[in-house]
Amino acid sequence: MEPSSVFFLKILRMLAGKYSMGYTFEELTKFVTAVPNISKFTDNIAAERENQAKLLDALVLMNSEGYIFLNSDTDQSLITIKGLIAVNNKILWN
């Protein structure tokens, strides 16, 4: 898994790219987390579950901080204005 600040920006950039529609948790998991190639199938499942848990923790934190809106009914995440401002500031500094 990536450091939290890079992970945070990756989520915000993805959500900013699809501003009006957002992403479901499953879609975000596919794009944001990278499960390393492991020879054993059970290890791969364990790594995927760990990545999903970390992603969910990050989404809940970002929701509570006001960067995204996490809709628990539809399992969809949308970026907020605060999130868009955070992405644009980071892009300008890089």
Secondary structure, DSSP 8 states (H G I E B T S, - for coil): ---HHHHHHHHHHHHHHTTTT-EEHHHHHHHH------SSHHHHHHHHHHHHHHHHHHHHHHHHHTSEEEETTTTEEEE-HHHHHHHHHHHHH-
